[in-house]
Amino acid sequence: MTTVLAICLISMAALVGQVAMSEAGSRTVVLKDLAFSPKRVSINRGSTIKFRFLEPDTDHNVTSIGSKRFKTIQNRTTGTVRRTFTRGGIYRYECTLHPGMTGRVTVR
């Protein structure tokens, strides 16, 4: 009986993992008019944030701040840069070129 229960629990854990992976996707954060839009995003683990730079005349960057970190996106004016979040938590970021330009990703 214990072996059957263990096999059932392992099977359920594998199924839950597959469901979590199927919910992973992507969200877009636009950098325009000296703001991140949306300013706050919630995603599942394994999802990707696409940072879209839409101000050809204004440099922006995305610099991770706080205890949870991701790789900084260097100064740019246009294009898209992706970051995938594999660990849960709250990731805060800012554009160091424009005080007050901040955002947050919550990873479930």
N, C-alpha and C positions, 0 to 999 in steps of 0.2 A: 504494500500500500504506500509506503514512504517513497519508493522508487517512482511509482505512478504519479504521485503528487509532485515530486521534483521535476519530472518530465513535463507535466502540465504547467508548472511555474516557469520553466525555461522557455516553453513554447509561447506562453503569454508575454514574457519579456521580449522575445524576438518580434512578436506581432506589434507590440507597443512601439518598438524601435522603428519598424517599417512605417507605421502610421506617422510618427514624428518626422521621419525623413520625407514622407509624401507631403506634409504640410509646409516644408521648407520652400521658400520662394524668394522673391526679391521685392524690394520697395525702392522708390526713388526719392531722393532729397535734392531739391533744386537750390543752387546758390545764385541768387539774383536780387537786385535792389537792396544790397547790404543785409541780406537775411537768408537763413536756411528755411526752406519750406517743403514739408512741414517742419516745425521746430522740434517736435517730439514724435518718435516712431517706435512702435512695438512690433517685434518680430519673434519668430520661433528660432531655436538653435539651428544652425546650419543654413540660415537664410542670408541673403546678400543685400547690402545697401548699395545702390548706385548713386553716387554723388555726381550731379550734372551741373557743370559750370556754364552759365548762360550770360556772362557779362564780358563781351569782347574787349571792352576798354578798362576793365577793373580786375586786378589780380585778387585771388582769394586762395586760402589754404584751409585744410581741415586738420587741426591738431588735437589729438586726444589729450584730455586732462583728467585728473582724478586717479583713483586706485585701479580701475579697469581701463586697459589701454589697447589701442590698435595702431597700426602703422600710419604715420602722418602722410597726408597728401600734400605735396609741395605746391608752391605758388603756381597758379595757372588761371587762364581767363575762359577757356572753352574746353569742351570735351567731357567725357564720362570716366570716372574711376570707381572701381568696385572694391568693396571690402566685405568678406564673409565672416560672420560671427558664429563661432562654434561653442562658446561658453556663455552660460547664463549670467545675468547681472545688468547693471546700468552703466552705460558707456557715455560719458560726457565729452563734448568737443567744442572747439571754438575756431574762429578765423582770427589768427593773431594779428592780422593787418587791420582789423576793424573791431575795436573794443565794443563789447555788448553783443556781438554776433556769435550766438551760442546755440547748441542743439544737444539732443539726447536720444540715445537708442536704448530701449529696454529689451533685453533678450530673455525670453521665457524658456 
